[in-house]
Amino acid sequence: MPLPLQFPTLTWTEADQVHTARWRSENGAAVPRRVVVADDQTRADDALRLAREGAVLLWRGDFQSARLLLQAMGRRLDRAGSRAGPTAPGAAGGSPADAFHRHRLAQAQRSRLLSAITLTLEADYAIALRRAPDLRLACAEAYGAPDGQASVVSLRELLGLVGAHEWRKKGVPIVAAGGRVHAHYGVFSPVRGEYIDLVAAAPLPSLELAFDIGTGTGVLASVLAQRGVRRIVATELDDRALACAADNLQRLGHAGRVELMKADLFPPGRAPLVVCNPPWLPGKPSSSIEHAIYDPDSRMLRGFLRGLADHLAPNGQGWLILSDLAEHLGLRRRAQLLEWIEQAGLRVIACPTIRPRHPKAGDANDVLHAARTAEVTMLWQLVAKGNG
């Protein structure tokens, strides 16, 4: 029976038989045109050669051997990258922005090659390979309930899905939110706690009502509820994030104070406090999780600033939480941000800052180390001109 047309379909020939299955790709990779059946005899050099030619390898060997092959391919790519020279901003000449884009391109190429190892998920998400773990729960969390159709997925994506499943179970302790916050697959985890500290410490202009724009896991809505704000409207476009926020708000006991709404930026009306933590870097995301990091053409940031004045109650405040990492990478100028604020009819009344504490901030081997060393996270407290 053919698959429904709304799903991309992968077709291949195996043992003189034509097969079809759904093609799954969280980063939107096109359906491969060439499929090569691979097994435990496949060598890493051959796998990389086929991947560079645009083929995917459909794995029919031992599951753990596929993981070892993937690791061997990664080591070869890392060695090749080392021989090619540094990719850190400023290390290879040109502007920091040029070097950053080279680094992003190298990351994307590496991801594409390592995603060439694929396997079949049966209709119930079982994996019919030797020594394959039972990943049905992790798949159901990410993809939804099984719908009776087999699919082909990248092993690398599948392993990332398993890692997300483990992090979801563990959660991240956020004292200011009242407990642990659990990120669902495809929803960015609040591991960078310094921006939460800024929101937890800033004087509240009102306890009556707040809007949380782009709530994600619901962590900032939870912080505001924990601080005593009586009603919060939290908006989000992504269905996974809405489900994640609902789960966290229920776990933390804040569901009664927070109304979740599917909306692009603002809900209707005005509030004394409007909070937004948009993606911090202008650029194109390459996967669902990167939508929390990269904001194409600063769309969300600019949209928030343009619409803020019309959604602030008299004497209300807008809180924009933003790292200045983009400035140190040459992706955005501070003058540009200040110009957007001015054009939106807003003015800055305060801007407390905090230094990052995440592990990469002190990792001298990170290719963005120089920029991360200078980075601060800022809480831009904004009011409409003539108010505050």
KOLTORRO-474795 format. One record per residue (C-alpha): residue number from 1; residue in three letters; x, y, z. Coordinates in steps of 0.001 Angstrom, whole numbers, plus 524288, in hexadecimal, padded with zeros to 5 digits. Layout:
<atoms>
@num = NUM, residuo = ala, east = X, north = Y, up = Z
...
</atoms>
This chain:
<atoms>
@num = 1, residuo = met, east = 80000, north = 80000, up = 80000
@num = 2, residuo = pro, east = 805E7, north = 80D4B, up = 7FC67
@num = 3, residuo = leu, east = 8088A, north = 81715, up = 8071F
@num = 4, residuo = pro, east = 7FFFE, north = 82343, up = 80847
@num = 5, residuo = leu, east = 8049D, north = 82DE5, up = 7FF35
@num = 6, residuo = gln, east = 80666, north = 837D5, up = 80A1C
@num = 7, residuo = phe, east = 81241, north = 83055, up = 80F21
@num = 8, residuo = pro, east = 81F15, north = 82FC8, up = 8078C
@num = 9, residuo = thr, east = 821AE, north = 82201, up = 802D9
@num = 10, residuo = leu, east = 82EB8, north = 81B31, up = 8012F
@num = 11, residuo = thr, east = 82F6A, north = 810BD, up = 7F69F
@num = 12, residuo = trp, east = 83A74, north = 806FE, up = 7F511
@num = 13, residuo = thr, east = 83D8F, north = 7F9A4, up = 7EF6B
@num = 14, residuo = glu, east = 8423A, north = 7EEDB, up = 7F860
@num = 15, residuo = ala, east = 843F1, north = 7E08C, up = 7F49C
@num = 16, residuo = asp, east = 83D69, north = 7E397, up = 7E78B
@num = 17, residuo = gln, east = 8314A, north = 7E8AB, up = 7EE78
@num = 18, residuo = val, east = 82C65, north = 7F6BC, up = 7EE5E
@num = 19, residuo = his, east = 829C6, north = 7FC16, up = 7FC08
@num = 20, residuo = thr, east = 823BB, north = 808AB, up = 800F3
@num = 21, residuo = ala, east = 8234D, north = 80F08, up = 80E4F
@num = 22, residuo = arg, east = 82104, north = 81C5A, up = 81420
@num = 23, residuo = trp, east = 82D0C, north = 82509, up = 81431
@num = 24, residuo = arg, east = 82EF7, north = 82BB8, up = 8214D
@num = 25, residuo = ser, east = 83802, north = 8375C, up = 822CC
@num = 26, residuo = glu, east = 836E5, north = 8418F, up = 82D84
@num = 27, residuo = asn, east = 83FFD, north = 84AC3, up = 82636
@num = 28, residuo = gly, east = 837F8, north = 849D4, up = 819C7
@num = 29, residuo = ala, east = 84206, north = 84269, up = 811BA
@num = 30, residuo = ala, east = 83D14, north = 83EF0, up = 80431
@num = 31, residuo = val, east = 8394C, north = 830FE, up = 80128
@num = 32, residuo = pro, east = 845CE, north = 82A1E, up = 7FCC8
@num = 33, residuo = arg, east = 84676, north = 825FC, up = 7EEA7
@num = 34, residuo = arg, east = 84FED, north = 81AE1, up = 7F0F7
@num = 35, residuo = val, east = 84F1B, north = 81075, up = 7FB88
@num = 36, residuo = val, east = 85A14, north = 806BB, up = 7FDF3
@num = 37, residuo = val, east = 85794, north = 7FB2B, up = 806E0
@num = 38, residuo = ala, east = 8629D, north = 7FA2A, up = 810F4
@num = 39, residuo = asp, east = 8665A, north = 7F0A8, up = 81BA9
@num = 40, residuo = asp, east = 87138, north = 7ECFB, up = 82515
@num = 41, residuo = gln, east = 87AFA, north = 7EB9D, up = 819EA
@num = 42, residuo = thr, east = 8799C, north = 7F9DB, up = 815DE
@num = 43, residuo = arg, east = 885D7, north = 801D0, up = 818B1
@num = 44, residuo = ala, east = 885E4, north = 80FE3, up = 81D5C
@num = 45, residuo = asp, east = 88DA3, north = 814B8, up = 81190
@num = 46, residuo = asp, east = 883EA, north = 80E6C, up = 8083D
@num = 47, residuo = ala, east = 8786F, north = 813E5, up = 80FEA
@num = 48, residuo = leu, east = 87E01, north = 821A2, up = 80F2C
@num = 49, residuo = arg, east = 880B4, north = 8203E, up = 8009E
@num = 50, residuo = leu, east = 8729F, north = 81C31, up = 7FE23
@num = 51, residuo = ala, east = 86D8E, north = 82729, up = 806D0
@num = 52, residuo = arg, east = 87595, north = 83126, up = 7FF49
@num = 53, residuo = glu, east = 86F73, north = 82BD8, up = 7F2D1
@num = 54, residuo = gly, east = 861F7, north = 82EBD, up = 7F869
@num = 55, residuo = ala, east = 85DFC, north = 820E9, up = 7FC19
@num = 56, residuo = val, east = 85846, north = 81C39, up = 808EA
@num = 57, residuo = leu, east = 85BEC, north = 80F1E, up = 80EB3
@num = 58, residuo = leu, east = 8506D, north = 8070C, up = 81363
@num = 59, residuo = trp, east = 855BD, north = 7FEDB, up = 81E7B
@num = 60, residuo = arg, east = 852E0, north = 7F045, up = 81EFD
@num = 61, residuo = gly, east = 85D5E, north = 7EBF1, up = 82884
@num = 62, residuo = asp, east = 85F2B, north = 7EC5C, up = 83733
@num = 63, residuo = phe, east = 859FB, north = 7F8B9, up = 83DC4
@num = 64, residuo = gln, east = 865FF, north = 7FA9E, up = 84649
@num = 65, residuo = ser, east = 86ECD, north = 7F8D6, up = 83A6C
@num = 66, residuo = ala, east = 86782, north = 803F0, up = 833E5
@num = 67, residuo = arg, east = 86A8D, north = 80C9F, up = 83F8C
@num = 68, residuo = leu, east = 878F1, north = 808F1, up = 83EB9
@num = 69, residuo = leu, east = 878F6, north = 80BF6, up = 8302B
@num = 70, residuo = leu, east = 87300, north = 81948, up = 832D2
@num = 71, residuo = gln, east = 87D74, north = 81C2A, up = 83CFC
@num = 72, residuo = ala, east = 8883E, north = 81800, up = 83384
@num = 73, residuo = met, east = 882C1, north = 820F2, up = 82908
@num = 74, residuo = gly, east = 88276, north = 82C31, up = 832C2
@num = 75, residuo = arg, east = 890B5, north = 82A05, up = 8367C
@num = 76, residuo = arg, east = 894CE, north = 82A58, up = 82839
@num = 77, residuo = leu, east = 88D75, north = 836F8, up = 825FA
@num = 78, residuo = asp, east = 89366, north = 83D07, up = 8322E
@num = 79, residuo = arg, east = 8A11A, north = 8396F, up = 82DB2
@num = 80, residuo = ala, east = 89E6B, north = 83F20, up = 82050
@num = 81, residuo = gly, east = 89951, north = 84B81, up = 826AE
@num = 82, residuo = ser, east = 8A58C, north = 84CC1, up = 82EF4
@num = 83, residuo = arg, east = 8AE24, north = 84BA9, up = 822E9
@num = 84, residuo = ala, east = 8A5EF, north = 85616, up = 81C23
@num = 85, residuo = gly, east = 8A930, north = 85FE3, up = 826DA
@num = 86, residuo = pro, east = 8A17C, north = 8676B, up = 8312F
@num = 87, residuo = thr, east = 893B8, north = 86C43, up = 82E92
@num = 88, residuo = ala, east = 8923D, north = 874DE, up = 83A89
@num = 89, residuo = pro, east = 88DE9, north = 882EC, up = 837ED
@num = 90, residuo = gly, east = 899DC, north = 88AFC, up = 834C2
@num = 91, residuo = ala, east = 8A2CE, north = 87F11, up = 8336B
@num = 92, residuo = ala, east = 8A2B3, north = 87E0E, up = 824A1
@num = 93, residuo = gly, east = 8A264, north = 88C43, up = 820BB
@num = 94, residuo = gly, east = 896D6, north = 89476, up = 81CAD
@num = 95, residuo = ser, east = 88C7F, north = 899A4, up = 825D4
@num = 96, residuo = pro, east = 88772, north = 89235, up = 831B6
@num = 97, residuo = ala, east = 87A6E, north = 890EE, up = 82A89
@num = 98, residuo = asp, east = 88111, north = 88AA7, up = 81EB0
@num = 99, residuo = ala, east = 8884D, north = 8811E, up = 82758
@num = 100, residuo = phe, east = 87BF8, north = 87DF7, up = 82EE6
@num = 101, residuo = his, east = 874BB, north = 87AE6, up = 82253
@num = 102, residuo = arg, east = 87FFC, north = 8721B, up = 81E09
@num = 103, residuo = his, east = 87EE8, north = 86B18, up = 82B01
@num = 104, residuo = arg, east = 87033, north = 8696F, up = 8293D
@num = 105, residuo = leu, east = 8723B, north = 86442, up = 81B76
@num = 106, residuo = ala, east = 87C37, north = 85A69, up = 82052
@num = 107, residuo = gln, east = 872AC, north = 8560A, up = 82AE1
@num = 108, residuo = ala, east = 867C7, north = 8545D, up = 820E8
@num = 109, residuo = gln, east = 87079, north = 84C63, up = 817D0
@num = 110, residuo = arg, east = 874C7, north = 843AE, up = 82307
@num = 111, residuo = ser, east = 866B1, north = 841A9, up = 82731
@num = 112, residuo = arg, east = 86284, north = 83E28, up = 8195C
@num = 113, residuo = leu, east = 86D2A, north = 833F1, up = 817D0
@num = 114, residuo = leu, east = 86AD2, north = 82DB6, up = 82516
@num = 115, residuo = ser, east = 85C36, north = 82D56, up = 8227E
@num = 116, residuo = ala, east = 85E7F, north = 82414, up = 81723
@num = 117, residuo = ile, east = 85D94, north = 81816, up = 81FF8
@num = 118, residuo = thr, east = 84F0C, north = 814F2, up = 820A4
@num = 119, residuo = leu, east = 84691, north = 809FF, up = 825CD
@num = 120, residuo = thr, east = 83879, north = 805A4, up = 8253E
@num = 121, residuo = leu, east = 82EAD, north = 80818, up = 82FFF
@num = 122, residuo = glu, east = 823C2, north = 7FE23, up = 82F67
@num = 123, residuo = ala, east = 81585, north = 80259, up = 82FED
@num = 124, residuo = asp, east = 815E7, north = 8023A, up = 83EE5
@num = 125, residuo = tyr, east = 8236B, north = 808D3, up = 83F5F
@num = 126, residuo = ala, east = 82A50, north = 7FBE3, up = 84255
@num = 127, residuo = ile, east = 837C4, north = 7F9D0, up = 83C3B
@num = 128, residuo = ala, east = 8398F, north = 7EC6A, up = 83602
@num = 129, residuo = leu, east = 84861, north = 7EBF6, up = 83740
@num = 130, residuo = arg, east = 85134, north = 7E38D, up = 83F95
@num = 131, residuo = arg, east = 85417, north = 7E990, up = 84CEF
@num = 132, residuo = ala, east = 84ACA, north = 7F4D2, up = 84A56
@num = 133, residuo = pro, east = 8457A, north = 7FB95, up = 85699
@num = 134, residuo = asp, east = 8370B, north = 7FDDF, up = 858A9
@num = 135, residuo = leu, east = 83559, north = 80C1F, up = 854E0
@num = 136, residuo = arg, east = 826B7, north = 80BFB, up = 852D5
@num = 137, residuo = leu, east = 823B5, north = 81536, up = 85E1C
@num = 138, residuo = ala, east = 82E07, north = 81F17, up = 859E1
@num = 139, residuo = cys, east = 828D6, north = 81EB4, up = 84BEF
@num = 140, residuo = ala, east = 81ACA, north = 82067, up = 85067
@num = 141, residuo = glu, east = 81EB7, north = 82C4B, up = 85876
@num = 142, residuo = ala, east = 8252C, north = 8327F, up = 84CA7
@num = 143, residuo = tyr, east = 81C9C, north = 82E1A, up = 84160
@num = 144, residuo = gly, east = 80F84, north = 82B9D, up = 847D8
@num = 145, residuo = ala, east = 80822, north = 81EDB, up = 848EB
@num = 146, residuo = pro, east = 80B49, north = 8147F, up = 83E91
@num = 147, residuo = asp, east = 8024E, north = 81548, up = 832D7
@num = 148, residuo = gly, east = 80502, north = 807EF, up = 82CF5
@num = 149, residuo = gln, east = 80F31, north = 80C3C, up = 822F3
@num = 150, residuo = ala, east = 81D63, north = 80855, up = 82251
@num = 151, residuo = ser, east = 82779, north = 81322, up = 8208E
@num = 152, residuo = val, east = 835D0, north = 81545, up = 81DD2
@num = 153, residuo = val, east = 83D58, north = 81E86, up = 826B1
@num = 154, residuo = ser, east = 84B6C, north = 822BB, up = 82870
@num = 155, residuo = leu, east = 8526B, north = 81B61, up = 8334B
@num = 156, residuo = arg, east = 8585C, north = 82842, up = 837A0
@num = 157, residuo = glu, east = 84AE2, north = 82E59, up = 8390A
@num = 158, residuo = leu, east = 84628, north = 8225D, up = 84051
@num = 159, residuo = leu, east = 85168, north = 8231B, up = 84A04
@num = 160, residuo = gly, east = 84E7A, north = 83187, up = 84C2E
@num = 161, residuo = leu, east = 8405F, north = 82DF7, up = 84EAA
@num = 162, residuo = val, east = 844B3, north = 82429, up = 8590A
@num = 163, residuo = gly, east = 84D39, north = 82E77, up = 85F88
@num = 164, residuo = ala, east = 841B1, north = 837D2, up = 85FDC
@num = 165, residuo = his, east = 83956, north = 82D1E, up = 865E9
@num = 166, residuo = glu, east = 84339, north = 82B6A, up = 870F5
@num = 167, residuo = trp, east = 8440F, north = 83A19, up = 87356
@num = 168, residuo = arg, east = 8354A, north = 83AD9, up = 87363
@num = 169, residuo = lys, east = 834AE, north = 830AF, up = 87E1D
@num = 170, residuo = lys, east = 83F40, north = 8376B, up = 88620
@num = 171, residuo = gly, east = 83B0C, north = 84590, up = 88493
@num = 172, residuo = val, east = 84299, north = 851C4, up = 88862
@num = 173, residuo = pro, east = 84163, north = 8570D, up = 89640
@num = 174, residuo = ile, east = 83CA0, north = 8652E, up = 895D8
@num = 175, residuo = val, east = 83AD6, north = 86A53, up = 8A3A3
@num = 176, residuo = ala, east = 8348C, north = 876F8, up = 89EE9
@num = 177, residuo = ala, east = 82A24, north = 86F1B, up = 897AC
@num = 178, residuo = gly, east = 826D8, north = 866B2, up = 8A358
@num = 179, residuo = gly, east = 82CC3, north = 859C2, up = 89F17
@num = 180, residuo = arg, east = 831FF, north = 85248, up = 89376
@num = 181, residuo = val, east = 82F1F, north = 85635, up = 88573
@num = 182, residuo = his, east = 82E58, north = 84B01, up = 87BAB
@num = 183, residuo = ala, east = 8311E, north = 84E27, up = 86D64
@num = 184, residuo = his, east = 82A1C, north = 845F3, up = 86333
@num = 185, residuo = tyr, east = 830A0, north = 841B8, up = 85692
@num = 186, residuo = gly, east = 832BA, north = 84D67, up = 84DA5
@num = 187, residuo = val, east = 830D6, north = 85754, up = 858AA
@num = 188, residuo = phe, east = 83CD3, north = 85E71, up = 85DAB
@num = 189, residuo = ser, east = 84075, north = 85B18, up = 86BA0
@num = 190, residuo = pro, east = 842A6, north = 8666B, up = 87542
@num = 191, residuo = val, east = 85086, north = 86225, up = 8784E
@num = 192, residuo = arg, east = 85590, north = 87026, up = 877E2
@num = 193, residuo = gly, east = 850A8, north = 87471, up = 88519
@num = 194, residuo = glu, east = 85642, north = 88220, up = 8851E
@num = 195, residuo = tyr, east = 84B2F, north = 887E5, up = 87D09
@num = 196, residuo = ile, east = 8418B, north = 881F0, up = 8869F
@num = 197, residuo = asp, east = 848DD, north = 88881, up = 891C6
@num = 198, residuo = leu, east = 846EE, north = 895B4, up = 88B2B
@num = 199, residuo = val, east = 8383F, north = 893B4, up = 88A26
@num = 200, residuo = ala, east = 83787, north = 88EA6, up = 89817
@num = 201, residuo = ala, east = 83E8C, north = 89A96, up = 89D9A
@num = 202, residuo = ala, east = 83901, north = 8A625, up = 895F4
@num = 203, residuo = pro, east = 82EA6, north = 8AE4A, up = 89D19
@num = 204, residuo = leu, east = 82119, north = 8AADF, up = 89811
@num = 205, residuo = pro, east = 81906, north = 8B671, up = 89321
@num = 206, residuo = ser, east = 80C69, north = 8AF5E, up = 896CD
@num = 207, residuo = leu, east = 80742, north = 8A295, up = 89C43
@num = 208, residuo = glu, east = 7FA9D, north = 8A394, up = 89494
@num = 209, residuo = leu, east = 7FDD9, north = 89E51, up = 88700
@num = 210, residuo = ala, east = 80974, north = 89AAF, up = 87E8B
@num = 211, residuo = phe, east = 80B59, north = 895C8, up = 8709C
@num = 212, residuo = asp, east = 81620, north = 88BD2, up = 86DDD
@num = 213, residuo = ile, east = 81917, north = 88C34, up = 85F46
@num = 214, residuo = gly, east = 81EA0, north = 87F97, up = 8599C
@num = 215, residuo = thr, east = 81DC0, north = 877E3, up = 8663E
@num = 216, residuo = gly, east = 824F1, north = 86B93, up = 861DB
@num = 217, residuo = thr, east = 8259D, north = 862A0, up = 86DB4
@num = 218, residuo = gly, east = 81D80, north = 86C5A, up = 8757A
@num = 219, residuo = val, east = 828E8, north = 86F4C, up = 87E66
@num = 220, residuo = leu, east = 8276C, north = 87E26, up = 87EB6
@num = 221, residuo = ala, east = 818B5, north = 87D4C, up = 88076
@num = 222, residuo = ser, east = 81B69, north = 8744A, up = 88BFD
@num = 223, residuo = val, east = 8254C, north = 87DDB, up = 891B0
@num = 224, residuo = leu, east = 81B62, north = 888E8, up = 890D6
@num = 225, residuo = ala, east = 810DF, north = 88073, up = 89719
@num = 226, residuo = gln, east = 81A55, north = 87C7A, up = 8A1D2
@num = 227, residuo = arg, east = 81D00, north = 88AE8, up = 8A44C
@num = 228, residuo = gly, east = 80E90, north = 88D64, up = 8A677
@num = 229, residuo = val, east = 80974, north = 8926F, up = 89971
@num = 230, residuo = arg, east = 7FB25, north = 88ED9, up = 89A18
@num = 231, residuo = arg, east = 7F89E, north = 88C94, up = 88B9A
@num = 232, residuo = ile, east = 801DF, north = 889AA, up = 88060
@num = 233, residuo = val, east = 7FE9B, north = 887B3, up = 8720C
@num = 234, residuo = ala, east = 80971, north = 87FDB, up = 86B86
@num = 235, residuo = thr, east = 809E8, north = 87F02, up = 85CAD
@num = 236, residuo = glu, east = 810B2, north = 87567, up = 853B7
@num = 237, residuo = leu, east = 80F81, north = 8711C, up = 8457E
@num = 238, residuo = asp, east = 815F4, north = 863C1, up = 84683
@num = 239, residuo = asp, east = 80CD1, north = 858AD, up = 84A55
@num = 240, residuo = arg, east = 8179E, north = 85111, up = 8510D
@num = 241, residuo = ala, east = 81AF6, north = 85CDB, up = 85958
@num = 242, residuo = leu, east = 80CBC, north = 85F01, up = 85CF9
@num = 243, residuo = ala, east = 80BA1, north = 850E5, up = 86195
@num = 244, residuo = cys, east = 8188C, north = 85223, up = 868D6
@num = 245, residuo = ala, east = 81474, north = 85EBC, up = 86FA8
@num = 246, residuo = ala, east = 80766, north = 858D7, up = 87390
@num = 247, residuo = asp, east = 80E6B, north = 84D19, up = 87966
@num = 248, residuo = asn, east = 817F6, north = 85583, up = 8811B
@num = 249, residuo = leu, east = 80DAA, north = 85EEE, up = 8860C
@num = 250, residuo = gln, east = 805A8, north = 85379, up = 88AF8
@num = 251, residuo = arg, east = 81178, north = 84D2F, up = 89186
@num = 252, residuo = leu, east = 8156A, north = 859E2, up = 8981A
@num = 253, residuo = gly, east = 807B5, north = 85D4B, up = 89CAA
@num = 254, residuo = his, east = 80681, north = 869A3, up = 89469
@num = 255, residuo = ala, east = 7FC55, north = 86515, up = 88A87
@num = 256, residuo = gly, east = 7F18B, north = 86C94, up = 8917E
@num = 257, residuo = arg, east = 7F897, north = 87988, up = 88FAC
@num = 258, residuo = val, east = 7FDC0, north = 877E0, up = 881DB
@num = 259, residuo = glu, east = 7F573, north = 877C1, up = 87594
@num = 260, residuo = leu, east = 7FC48, north = 871BC, up = 869D8
@num = 261, residuo = met, east = 7F8D2, north = 8773C, up = 85C82
@num = 262, residuo = lys, east = 7FD57, north = 8737C, up = 84EE8
@num = 263, residuo = ala, east = 8010E, north = 8807D, up = 848F0
@num = 264, residuo = asp, east = 80B97, north = 88702, up = 840F1
@num = 265, residuo = leu, east = 81185, north = 89003, up = 84B2F
@num = 266, residuo = phe, east = 8071B, north = 897C9, up = 85295
@num = 267, residuo = pro, east = 7F9E3, north = 893E8, up = 85815
@num = 268, residuo = pro, east = 7EEB7, north = 89DBE, up = 8570E
@num = 269, residuo = gly, east = 7EEA0, north = 8A8F9, up = 860A4
@num = 270, residuo = arg, east = 7F887, north = 8AFF7, up = 86915
@num = 271, residuo = ala, east = 80013, north = 8AC49, up = 8754A
@num = 272, residuo = pro, east = 8083F, north = 8B367, up = 87F8D
@num = 273, residuo = leu, east = 81366, north = 8A9F7, up = 87CAD
@num = 274, residuo = val, east = 816FF, north = 8A39B, up = 86FB1
@num = 275, residuo = val, east = 822A1, north = 89A48, up = 86FDF
@num = 276, residuo = cys, east = 829D1, north = 89476, up = 8643B
@num = 277, residuo = asn, east = 83600, north = 88C1A, up = 86303
@num = 278, residuo = pro, east = 8379D, north = 88AF4, up = 85431
@num = 279, residuo = pro, east = 84233, north = 8831F, up = 84D38
@num = 280, residuo = trp, east = 84EF6, north = 88A2F, up = 84F59
@num = 281, residuo = leu, east = 855B6, north = 88874, up = 8422F
@num = 282, residuo = pro, east = 850F1, north = 88D2F, up = 834EE
@num = 283, residuo = gly, east = 851D9, north = 881EE, up = 82B68
@num = 284, residuo = lys, east = 84AFE, north = 8765D, up = 8255A
@num = 285, residuo = pro, east = 84848, north = 86AC4, up = 82E56
@num = 286, residuo = ser, east = 84C1A, north = 85D78, up = 828FA
@num = 287, residuo = ser, east = 8437B, north = 8554D, up = 831F2
@num = 288, residuo = ser, east = 83775, north = 856DD, up = 83A75
@num = 289, residuo = ile, east = 83F51, north = 858F1, up = 846E6
@num = 290, residuo = glu, east = 8472C, north = 863DF, up = 84072
@num = 291, residuo = his, east = 83B01, north = 86C59, up = 83F36
@num = 292, residuo = ala, east = 83DA8, north = 86FF1, up = 84D70
@num = 293, residuo = ile, east = 84B67, north = 87485, up = 849D4
@num = 294, residuo = tyr, east = 84A7A, north = 87A54, up = 83C2D
@num = 295, residuo = asp, east = 840D6, north = 884D6, up = 83802
@num = 296, residuo = pro, east = 840E0, north = 886F2, up = 82928
@num = 297, residuo = asp, east = 842BB, north = 89561, up = 82643
@num = 298, residuo = ser, east = 83FF7, north = 897DF, up = 834CF
@num = 299, residuo = arg, east = 83190, north = 89606, up = 831AA
@num = 300, residuo = met, east = 82CE4, north = 892F9, up = 83F6D
@num = 301, residuo = leu, east = 8356A, north = 89D55, up = 845D6
@num = 302, residuo = arg, east = 830FF, north = 8A7F4, up = 83C7B
@num = 303, residuo = gly, east = 822C5, north = 8A385, up = 83D18
@num = 304, residuo = phe, east = 822F4, north = 8A41E, up = 84BDE
@num = 305, residuo = leu, east = 8289D, north = 8B1CD, up = 84BF2
@num = 306, residuo = arg, east = 81F48, north = 8B6C8, up = 8415F
@num = 307, residuo = gly, east = 8132F, north = 8B1C1, up = 84860
@num = 308, residuo = leu, east = 81718, north = 8B41D, up = 8567C
@num = 309, residuo = ala, east = 81217, north = 8C1FC, up = 85856
@num = 310, residuo = asp, east = 80485, north = 8BE08, up = 85399
@num = 311, residuo = his, east = 803DD, north = 8B329, up = 85DB7
@num = 312, residuo = leu, east = 808C3, north = 8BA70, up = 869AC
@num = 313, residuo = ala, east = 7FF2A, north = 8BF76, up = 873AD
@num = 314, residuo = pro, east = 8015B, north = 8CD97, up = 8782E
@num = 315, residuo = asn, east = 80E84, north = 8CE47, up = 87F14
@num = 316, residuo = gly, east = 810DB, north = 8C009, up = 87B7D
@num = 317, residuo = gln, east = 81E29, north = 8BA0E, up = 878DC
@num = 318, residuo = gly, east = 82362, north = 8B10D, up = 86E63
@num = 319, residuo = trp, east = 82E73, north = 8A7FB, up = 87256
@num = 320, residuo = leu, east = 83725, north = 8A397, up = 8672C
@num = 321, residuo = ile, east = 840C6, north = 89906, up = 86B3F
@num = 322, residuo = leu, east = 84BFD, north = 8989A, up = 86194
@num = 323, residuo = ser, east = 85A25, north = 89468, up = 86134
@num = 324, residuo = asp, east = 863ED, north = 89D3C, up = 85A4C
@num = 325, residuo = leu, east = 86AE2, north = 89173, up = 8544D
@num = 326, residuo = ala, east = 865EF, north = 8958F, up = 846DA
@num = 327, residuo = glu, east = 86D1D, north = 8A278, up = 8486A
@num = 328, residuo = his, east = 87A07, north = 89BDC, up = 84BB3
@num = 329, residuo = leu, east = 8786B, north = 892F0, up = 83FE9
@num = 330, residuo = gly, east = 875D5, north = 89E7A, up = 836FB
@num = 331, residuo = leu, east = 867FB, north = 899DF, up = 833EE
@num = 332, residuo = arg, east = 86113, north = 8A5B5, up = 839A0
@num = 333, residuo = arg, east = 8658F, north = 8B31D, up = 83E30
@num = 334, residuo = arg, east = 8614F, north = 8B91E, up = 84B16
@num = 335, residuo = ala, east = 85E0C, north = 8C586, up = 8438B
@num = 336, residuo = gln, east = 854A4, north = 8BDAB, up = 83B26
@num = 337, residuo = leu, east = 84D7C, north = 8B867, up = 84710
@num = 338, residuo = leu, east = 84C7F, north = 8C603, up = 84CF6
@num = 339, residuo = glu, east = 84751, north = 8CB35, up = 8400F
@num = 340, residuo = trp, east = 83CA9, north = 8C0B7, up = 83FD2
@num = 341, residuo = ile, east = 838F5, north = 8C46F, up = 84DB0
@num = 342, residuo = glu, east = 8383B, north = 8D2D5, up = 849F5
@num = 343, residuo = gln, east = 8305B, north = 8D02D, up = 83D9C
@num = 344, residuo = ala, east = 82695, north = 8C830, up = 84585
@num = 345, residuo = gly, east = 82375, north = 8D3F5, up = 84E1A
@num = 346, residuo = leu, east = 82A46, north = 8CE21, up = 859E7
@num = 347, residuo = arg, east = 834A3, north = 8D28C, up = 86359
@num = 348, residuo = val, east = 83DA5, north = 8CB48, up = 86C9B
@num = 349, residuo = ile, east = 83C02, north = 8CDB3, up = 87B36
@num = 350, residuo = ala, east = 845A2, north = 8C35D, up = 88003
@num = 351, residuo = cys, east = 84DFF, north = 8B849, up = 87AD8
@num = 352, residuo = pro, east = 853A8, north = 8AF3C, up = 88543
@num = 353, residuo = thr, east = 85D7F, north = 8A54A, up = 8803B
@num = 354, residuo = ile, east = 86322, north = 89865, up = 88499
@num = 355, residuo = arg, east = 86E93, north = 88FF3, up = 88046
@num = 356, residuo = pro, east = 86BE6, north = 88264, up = 87ABA
@num = 357, residuo = arg, east = 86E9C, north = 876B9, up = 88381
@num = 358, residuo = his, east = 86C87, north = 86BA7, up = 879D6
@num = 359, residuo = pro, east = 87820, north = 86267, up = 8773A
@num = 360, residuo = lys, east = 87B30, north = 867D1, up = 869B0
@num = 361, residuo = ala, east = 87DD1, north = 87539, up = 86F85
@num = 362, residuo = gly, east = 88A70, north = 86FF2, up = 87553
@num = 363, residuo = asp, east = 88E12, north = 8662D, up = 86AB8
@num = 364, residuo = ala, east = 89A54, north = 86B20, up = 863FA
@num = 365, residuo = asn, east = 898B7, north = 8609A, up = 85985
@num = 366, residuo = asp, east = 88B6A, north = 86584, up = 85556
@num = 367, residuo = val, east = 88C72, north = 86C16, up = 8481B
@num = 368, residuo = leu, east = 8845C, north = 8778C, up = 84D2D
@num = 369, residuo = his, east = 88C86, north = 87912, up = 85980
@num = 370, residuo = ala, east = 8912A, north = 88700, up = 856D2
@num = 371, residuo = ala, east = 88347, north = 88BD0, up = 854B2
@num = 372, residuo = arg, east = 87DF4, north = 8841F, up = 86031
@num = 373, residuo = thr, east = 8885F, north = 889D4, up = 8691B
@num = 374, residuo = ala, east = 8834A, north = 89780, up = 86643
@num = 375, residuo = glu, east = 874CB, north = 893CA, up = 8664E
@num = 376, residuo = val, east = 86ADB, north = 898F0, up = 8700C
@num = 377, residuo = thr, east = 85C4D, north = 8967C, up = 870F8
@num = 378, residuo = met, east = 853F1, north = 8A2B0, up = 8722B
@num = 379, residuo = leu, east = 8464C, north = 8A5BD, up = 876F8
@num = 380, residuo = trp, east = 841EE, north = 8B175, up = 86F28
@num = 381, residuo = gln, east = 83725, north = 8B815, up = 876E2
@num = 382, residuo = leu, east = 82F2D, north = 8BFE3, up = 86D13
@num = 383, residuo = val, east = 823D8, north = 8C965, up = 86E0A
@num = 384, residuo = ala, east = 81C14, north = 8D0BE, up = 863E0
@num = 385, residuo = lys, east = 82132, north = 8DE75, up = 861A7
@num = 386, residuo = gly, east = 81A36, north = 8E7FF, up = 86A88
@num = 387, residuo = asn, east = 817A1, north = 8DD82, up = 874E7
@num = 388, residuo = gly, east = 81F4F, north = 8D823, up = 8806C
</atoms>
